[in-house]
Amino acid sequence: MDQRARKLDIVRAEHTLVVGVDIAKHKHWARVMDGLNGIQVGNAFSFQNTREGFERLLGIVVRAQKATGATKVVVAMEPTGHYWKPLAWYLKKAGITVVLVNPYHVKRYKEFDDNSPSKNDRKDAWVIARLANEASFFEVYLPEGVYAELRGLTQARQQQRNKSNMALNQIRCLLDEYFPEYEDVFTDILGKASLYVLGHRPFPGDILAVSAEELAEELKLASNRRVGLKRALRLQEAARDSVGVTEGLEAARLRLKQLLEEARFWRARLAETESAMADALQRTGLAKYLLSVPGIGVVLAASFLGEIGDPGRYQDSRQIRKLAGLNVVEDSSGQKKGRTEISKRGRPGLRSVLYQMAMTMASKNIQFRALYRYFISRRENPLKPKQALIALGCKLVRVLWTLMKEKRLWDPDRVLGAWRAEQLALAA
C-alpha cells in the first residue's frame, strides 16, 4: 500500500469523525466533521489546555459519535511549536488517532472558500478538519521509552551547543575589540592555557605587567607544562603591538568574566547530556552495531536514533531518507528540464546529524572516503563536495538501517557491493 492509500485508509476505511483542532498556548478551538459526508457536526467550540479541557473535548466527540453513528475518531491539528504535544499524548493514551497537517497547507487552503486570507481560530479548525478528511496530513510519531529519552537528550544537546557557541562568539567579539591579536596566539580560546590568561591577564596591559619568565611559569602551571616560554613570548609580542581599545577595560573585564562562566557552564551541561546519551544508547541494544562503523561515535549514533526514533517502525531505509528531507525531487515543466535536488522536507535535525556523519566518514572511514573521492572525480556527472557529502549521507542511512535491522556488525567488504567496488577500481 502506498503512502496516499494508507492515509486514505485511516480516514475512509470506516465511518470516521474528523476533528480539526486549532492549537494555542492556553485555549484550543475545535470543529467536528462527519467524514462520510463532509458536514459539520454541532458548532465550533473551545477547550482549555488542561485535563478538564481535554475531557470536555472527549465528551463532545463521544456525543457526536452517538449522533452520527461513527465508529472511529481522527483528531487533526497543526504542529504549533510544542503546544500540541500534551493534547496529542492525551488522545493517544485514550486510543484516538492523531494526525498533523502542514501549517503552510492550512494557510493556502483557507483562501479557497472566500478568497480571503483572514484568520480566526474557528476558520482554521475547519480547514484543518477538511485537509485531514482529504488525507492531506502526516502521521504522528510520539517516541516512547528509551527513544523518547534519546529524542529529548538530542534536542537538549543541540540547544546547549547553540548556547555554548553563542557564549564563545561573544568572547571572540569582546577580544576583537580589546585584544584583536589574541587568537593569533591561542587558536583554541577555551583551552586550559587560554582560559587561565582570559581569567587572570586578558588584556595587553595585564600581560605586559609581568616578565616573560613569570608569564611562562603561570602558563606551565595552567596547562600541565604543555605551554611555556615560547607561547609567553608570542603573547607579549602580540600585546606590545596590539591595537585594541584601552578605554572601558573594567566593564570589559567584568563582561569577559561573566562570559567565561557562561561558557564553562554550558560545556559542563553538554558533558552531562552526552553522558546520558551514551547510557540511553546502550539501553537500545543497538549500540554495538552502530558503533562498529569506523567514524561513528557515541554522540552521533545517539543523535541519529534520537531523531529517527525506534528503527523497527521503518520498512525501508528510504523512509528514513525521506524523514531527513534527503529524497530527490525534480523541477521540470514541458520542454524545460529542471535540475534535481533534495526536498529538505523533513526533520532538519536528522539532516544535520547525517551531514555531520558524512563529513566524519569521508575523513575517517576508508570505504566512504574512497566513495567520496569517486563522487567528486568521476567522469560522468561529478558531484560538488557538498553534493557528494549528501550522497554519502544517503548511503550511510542504508548501511545503518541494514545493520540495525539484521543485527549485524560493520563488514567493510560488503558495504560497497561488487558493482560499486568495480566502479571505484575503474576510476582509480
C-alpha positions as CSV (number, residue, x, y, z in Angstrom):
1,M,0.0,0.0,0.0
2,D,1.5,3.4,-1.0
3,Q,1.5,6.4,1.3
4,R,-1.5,8.1,-0.2
5,A,-3.6,4.9,0.0
6,R,-2.6,4.3,3.6
7,K,-3.6,7.8,4.6
8,L,-7.0,7.4,2.8
9,D,-7.5,4.2,4.7
10,I,-7.0,6.0,8.0
11,V,-10.0,8.3,7.3
12,R,-12.1,6.3,4.9
13,A,-11.9,2.6,5.9
14,E,-14.8,3.1,8.3
15,H,-17.3,5.7,9.3
16,T,-15.0,8.4,10.8
17,L,-15.4,11.6,12.7
18,V,-12.6,14.1,11.8
19,V,-11.9,16.7,14.5
20,G,-9.9,19.7,13.5
21,V,-8.2,21.5,16.4
22,D,-6.5,24.9,16.2
23,I,-3.8,24.8,18.8
24,A,-2.8,27.7,21.1
25,K,-1.0,28.0,24.4
26,H,-3.9,28.2,26.7
27,K,-7.1,27.7,24.7
28,H,-7.8,25.5,21.7
29,W,-10.6,25.7,19.2
30,A,-12.2,22.6,17.5
31,R,-14.8,21.7,14.9
32,V,-16.1,18.2,14.3
33,M,-16.8,16.9,10.8
34,D,-18.7,13.8,9.7
35,G,-16.1,12.3,7.4
36,L,-18.7,10.3,5.5
37,N,-20.4,13.4,4.0
38,G,-18.1,16.3,5.0
39,I,-20.8,18.0,7.0
40,Q,-20.1,19.8,10.3
41,V,-21.4,18.2,13.4
42,G,-22.5,20.7,16.1
43,N,-20.9,24.1,16.5
44,A,-17.3,25.2,16.9
45,F,-16.2,25.0,20.5
46,S,-13.2,25.9,22.6
47,F,-11.5,24.0,25.4
48,Q,-8.7,24.8,27.7
49,N,-5.2,23.2,27.6
50,T,-6.0,21.4,30.9
51,R,-7.2,17.9,31.8
52,E,-10.6,19.3,32.3
53,G,-10.5,20.9,28.9
54,F,-9.3,17.6,27.3
55,E,-12.1,15.7,29.0
56,R,-14.6,18.3,27.6
57,L,-13.2,17.6,24.1
58,L,-13.7,13.9,24.5
59,G,-17.2,14.3,25.9
60,I,-18.2,16.4,22.8
61,V,-16.6,13.8,20.5
62,V,-18.4,10.9,22.1
63,R,-21.8,12.7,21.8
64,A,-21.0,13.4,18.1
65,Q,-20.2,9.7,17.6
66,K,-23.5,8.7,19.0
67,A,-25.4,11.3,16.9
68,T,-23.7,10.2,13.6
69,G,-23.0,6.5,14.2
70,A,-19.3,7.0,13.5
71,T,-17.1,4.1,14.7
72,K,-13.7,5.9,14.6
73,V,-12.3,9.3,15.5
74,V,-9.3,11.1,14.0
75,V,-8.1,14.3,15.5
76,A,-6.1,16.6,13.3
77,M,-4.0,19.6,14.4
78,E,-1.1,21.8,13.3
79,P,2.3,21.2,15.0
80,T,2.2,24.6,16.6
81,G,5.5,24.9,18.5
82,H,5.4,22.4,21.3
83,Y,1.9,23.3,22.4
84,W,0.3,20.4,20.6
85,K,2.2,17.6,22.3
86,P,0.2,17.4,25.6
87,L,-3.1,17.0,23.7
88,A,-1.5,14.5,21.3
89,W,-0.2,12.4,24.1
90,Y,-3.6,12.5,26.0
91,L,-5.5,11.5,22.9
92,K,-3.0,8.7,22.1
93,K,-3.5,7.2,25.5
94,A,-7.2,7.5,25.0
95,G,-6.9,5.3,21.9
96,I,-7.7,8.1,19.4
97,T,-5.7,8.5,16.2
98,V,-3.9,11.8,15.9
99,V,-2.6,13.3,12.7
100,L,-0.8,16.6,11.8
101,V,-1.4,18.9,8.9
102,N,1.1,21.2,7.4
103,P,0.6,24.9,8.5
104,Y,1.5,26.1,5.0
105,H,-1.3,24.0,3.6
106,V,-3.7,25.4,6.1
107,K,-2.7,29.0,5.2
108,R,-3.3,28.3,1.5
109,Y,-6.3,26.2,1.7
110,K,-8.4,28.6,3.9
111,E,-8.5,31.1,1.0
112,F,-10.3,28.7,-1.3
113,D,-13.8,29.3,0.3
114,D,-13.9,33.0,0.5
115,N,-10.8,34.2,-1.4
116,S,-9.7,35.8,1.8
117,P,-6.5,35.3,3.9
118,S,-8.4,36.3,7.1
119,K,-7.6,34.2,10.0
120,N,-9.5,33.1,13.1
121,D,-9.4,30.0,15.3
122,R,-12.8,28.7,14.2
123,K,-12.0,29.0,10.5
124,D,-8.6,27.4,10.9
125,A,-10.1,24.4,12.9
126,W,-12.5,23.7,10.0
127,V,-9.7,24.0,7.4
128,I,-7.6,21.5,9.4
129,A,-10.6,19.1,9.5
130,R,-11.1,19.3,5.8
131,L,-7.5,18.8,5.0
132,A,-7.4,15.7,7.2
133,N,-10.5,14.3,5.6
134,E,-8.8,14.6,2.2
135,A,-5.8,12.7,3.5
136,S,-3.6,15.8,3.4
137,F,-1.8,15.1,6.6
138,F,1.2,13.2,8.0
139,E,1.0,10.6,10.7
140,V,2.2,11.5,14.2
141,Y,5.1,9.6,15.8
142,L,5.5,10.1,19.5
143,P,8.6,8.2,20.7
144,E,8.3,6.1,23.8
145,G,10.7,4.6,26.3
146,V,14.4,4.9,25.6
147,Y,13.7,6.6,22.2
148,A,11.7,9.3,23.9
149,E,14.8,9.8,26.2
150,L,17.1,10.0,23.2
151,R,14.8,12.5,21.5
152,G,14.8,14.8,24.5
153,L,18.5,14.4,25.1
154,T,19.3,15.1,21.4
155,Q,17.2,18.3,21.4
156,A,18.8,19.4,24.7
157,R,22.3,18.8,23.4
158,Q,21.6,20.9,20.3
159,Q,20.2,23.8,22.4
160,Q,23.2,23.6,24.8
161,R,25.6,23.6,21.9
162,N,23.9,26.7,20.4
163,K,24.2,28.5,23.8
164,S,27.8,27.4,24.2
165,N,28.7,28.6,20.8
166,M,26.9,31.9,21.5
167,A,29.0,32.5,24.6
168,L,32.2,31.6,22.6
169,N,31.2,34.0,19.8
170,Q,30.6,36.8,22.3
171,I,34.0,36.2,23.9
172,R,35.5,36.5,20.4
173,C,33.6,39.7,19.8
174,L,35.0,41.2,23.0
175,L,38.5,40.2,22.2
176,D,38.2,41.6,18.7
177,E,37.6,45.0,20.3
178,Y,40.1,44.9,23.2
179,F,42.8,42.4,22.1
180,P,42.3,41.5,18.4
181,E,45.6,39.8,18.1
182,Y,44.8,37.2,20.8
183,E,43.6,34.5,18.5
184,D,46.8,34.6,16.6
185,V,48.4,33.2,19.8
186,F,45.6,31.0,21.1
187,T,43.5,29.4,18.4
188,D,41.6,27.4,21.0
189,I,40.1,30.1,23.2
190,L,38.7,27.6,25.6
191,G,41.9,25.6,26.1
192,K,43.5,25.4,29.5
193,A,46.2,27.9,29.0
194,S,43.9,30.3,27.2
195,L,41.3,30.1,29.9
196,Y,43.9,31.0,32.5
197,V,45.0,34.0,30.5
198,L,41.5,35.2,29.9
199,G,40.6,34.8,33.6
200,H,43.8,36.5,35.0
201,R,45.5,38.6,32.3
202,P,43.0,39.1,29.5
203,F,44.2,42.4,28.1
204,P,47.6,43.7,26.7
205,G,48.3,45.8,29.7
206,D,47.9,42.9,32.1
207,I,50.2,40.7,30.0
208,L,53.0,43.4,29.9
209,A,52.8,43.9,33.6
210,V,54.9,40.8,34.3
211,S,58.1,39.4,32.7
212,A,58.0,36.7,30.1
213,E,59.5,34.3,32.6
214,E,56.8,34.9,35.1
215,L,54.1,34.6,32.5
216,A,55.7,31.3,31.2
217,E,55.6,29.8,34.7
218,E,51.9,30.7,35.0
219,L,51.1,29.1,31.6
220,K,53.0,26.0,32.6
221,L,51.0,25.5,35.7
222,A,47.7,26.2,33.9
223,S,48.4,23.8,31.1
224,N,50.3,20.9,32.9
225,R,53.5,22.2,31.3
226,R,52.2,21.9,27.7
227,V,52.6,25.6,27.2
228,G,55.6,27.7,28.3
229,L,58.1,30.4,27.4
230,K,57.6,30.2,23.7
231,R,53.9,31.0,24.0
232,A,54.6,33.6,26.6
233,L,57.0,35.5,24.3
234,R,54.4,35.4,21.5
235,L,51.7,36.6,23.8
236,Q,53.8,39.5,25.0
237,E,54.8,40.4,21.4
238,A,51.1,40.5,20.4
239,A,50.3,42.6,23.5
240,R,53.1,45.2,22.6
241,D,51.8,45.5,19.1
242,S,48.1,45.4,20.0
243,V,45.7,48.0,18.5
244,G,43.0,47.0,21.0
245,V,40.8,49.6,22.7
246,T,42.2,50.8,26.0
247,E,39.1,52.5,27.4
248,G,36.3,50.8,29.3
249,L,38.6,48.0,30.4
250,E,36.9,47.3,33.8
251,A,33.5,46.9,32.2
252,A,35.0,44.6,29.5
253,R,36.8,42.6,32.3
254,L,33.5,42.0,34.1
255,R,31.7,41.1,30.9
256,L,34.6,38.7,30.0
257,K,34.4,37.1,33.4
258,Q,30.6,36.5,33.0
259,L,31.0,35.1,29.5
260,L,33.7,32.7,30.6
261,E,31.5,31.4,33.4
262,E,28.7,31.0,30.9
263,A,30.9,29.1,28.5
264,R,32.1,26.8,31.3
265,F,28.5,26.2,32.5
266,W,27.3,25.1,29.0
267,R,30.3,22.9,28.5
268,A,29.6,21.1,31.7
269,R,25.9,20.7,30.8
270,L,27.0,19.3,27.4
271,A,29.2,16.8,29.1
272,E,26.3,15.7,31.3
273,T,23.9,15.4,28.4
274,E,26.4,13.4,26.3
275,S,27.0,11.0,29.2
276,A,23.2,10.5,29.5
277,M,23.0,9.9,25.7
278,A,25.7,7.2,26.0
279,D,23.7,5.4,28.7
280,A,20.5,5.6,26.7
281,L,22.2,4.4,23.5
282,Q,23.4,1.3,25.4
283,R,19.8,0.6,26.5
284,T,18.5,0.5,22.9
285,G,20.5,-2.7,22.3
286,L,21.8,-1.2,19.0
287,A,24.9,0.5,20.2
288,K,27.4,-2.3,19.2
289,Y,26.0,-2.3,15.6
290,L,26.1,1.4,15.1
291,L,29.5,1.9,16.8
292,S,31.1,-0.9,14.8
293,V,31.1,1.5,11.9
294,P,34.5,3.3,11.8
295,G,33.8,7.0,12.1
296,I,30.6,6.8,14.0
297,G,30.9,7.8,17.7
298,V,28.6,7.6,20.6
299,V,27.1,11.1,20.3
300,L,26.4,10.8,16.5
301,A,24.9,7.4,16.9
302,A,22.7,8.5,19.8
303,S,21.6,11.6,17.9
304,F,20.7,9.5,14.9
305,L,18.4,7.3,17.0
306,G,17.1,10.3,18.8
307,E,16.0,11.8,15.5
308,I,14.5,8.7,13.9
309,G,13.1,7.0,16.9
310,D,12.5,3.3,17.0
311,P,14.1,1.9,13.8
312,G,11.7,-1.0,13.9
313,R,8.9,1.2,12.7
314,Y,10.5,1.6,9.3
315,Q,10.0,-0.9,6.5
316,D,12.7,0.6,4.2
317,S,15.7,2.8,4.6
318,R,14.1,5.2,2.1
319,Q,11.6,6.2,4.7
320,I,14.4,7.5,6.9
321,R,16.0,9.3,4.0
322,K,12.6,11.0,3.3
323,L,12.2,11.9,7.0
324,A,15.6,13.7,6.7
325,G,14.4,15.5,3.6
326,L,17.1,13.9,1.5
327,N,14.7,12.4,-1.0
328,V,15.4,13.7,-4.5
329,V,12.8,16.0,-6.2
330,E,12.7,17.4,-9.8
331,D,11.5,20.8,-11.1
332,S,10.5,20.2,-14.7
333,S,7.7,21.5,-16.9
334,G,7.0,21.0,-20.6
335,Q,10.3,21.3,-22.6
336,K,12.1,22.6,-19.5
337,K,14.2,20.0,-17.8
338,G,14.9,21.3,-14.3
339,R,17.7,20.1,-12.0
340,T,17.1,17.6,-9.3
341,E,17.7,18.5,-5.7
342,I,16.9,17.2,-2.2
343,S,13.5,18.2,-0.9
344,K,14.6,19.4,2.6
345,R,11.1,18.5,3.7
346,G,11.6,16.6,7.0
347,R,13.5,16.8,10.2
348,P,16.3,19.4,9.9
349,G,18.0,17.9,13.0
350,L,18.2,14.5,11.3
351,R,19.6,16.1,8.1
352,S,22.2,17.9,10.2
353,V,23.2,14.7,12.0
354,L,23.6,12.8,8.7
355,Y,25.7,15.6,7.2
356,Q,28.0,15.6,10.3
357,M,28.2,11.8,10.0
358,A,29.0,12.1,6.3
359,M,31.9,14.6,6.9
360,T,33.3,12.3,9.6
361,M,33.0,9.2,7.4
362,A,34.7,11.0,4.4
363,S,37.6,11.7,6.6
364,K,38.0,8.6,8.8
365,N,36.3,5.7,7.1
366,I,38.3,4.0,4.3
367,Q,35.4,2.8,2.2
368,F,33.4,6.0,2.5
369,R,36.5,8.2,1.8
370,A,37.0,6.2,-1.4
371,L,33.3,6.6,-2.3
372,Y,33.5,10.4,-1.7
373,R,36.6,10.8,-3.9
374,Y,34.8,8.8,-6.6
375,F,31.7,11.0,-6.4
376,I,33.7,14.2,-6.9
377,S,36.1,12.9,-9.6
378,R,34.1,10.6,-11.8
379,R,34.0,11.4,-15.5
380,E,30.2,11.4,-15.8
381,N,28.2,13.8,-13.6
382,P,30.9,14.6,-11.0
383,L,29.4,16.0,-7.8
384,K,30.4,19.1,-5.9
385,P,31.8,18.4,-2.5
386,K,28.6,19.2,-0.6
387,Q,26.5,17.1,-3.0
388,A,28.9,14.3,-2.5
389,L,28.5,14.5,1.3
390,I,24.7,14.4,0.8
391,A,25.1,11.3,-1.3
392,L,27.3,9.8,1.4
393,G,24.6,10.6,3.9
394,C,22.0,8.7,1.8
395,K,24.4,5.7,1.5
396,L,25.0,5.8,5.3
397,V,21.3,5.6,6.0
398,R,21.1,2.4,4.1
399,V,24.1,1.0,5.8
400,L,23.0,1.9,9.3
401,W,19.4,0.7,8.8
402,T,20.7,-2.7,7.4
403,L,23.0,-3.1,10.4
404,M,20.2,-2.4,12.9
405,K,17.6,-4.5,11.1
406,E,19.8,-7.5,10.6
407,K,21.7,-7.1,13.9
408,R,25.0,-7.2,12.1
409,L,28.4,-5.6,12.7
410,W,30.1,-3.5,10.1
411,D,31.7,-5.5,7.3
412,P,33.9,-3.4,5.1
413,D,33.8,-6.0,2.3
414,R,30.1,-5.8,1.9
415,V,29.4,-2.1,2.4
416,L,30.1,-1.0,-1.2
417,G,28.9,-4.1,-3.1
418,A,30.6,-5.7,-6.1
419,W,29.2,-3.3,-8.7
420,R,30.3,-0.1,-6.7
421,A,33.7,-1.7,-5.9
422,E,34.2,-2.3,-9.6
423,Q,33.3,1.3,-10.4
424,L,35.9,2.6,-7.8
425,A,38.5,0.3,-9.3
426,L,37.9,1.6,-12.8
427,A,38.1,5.2,-11.6
428,A,41.3,4.7,-9.7
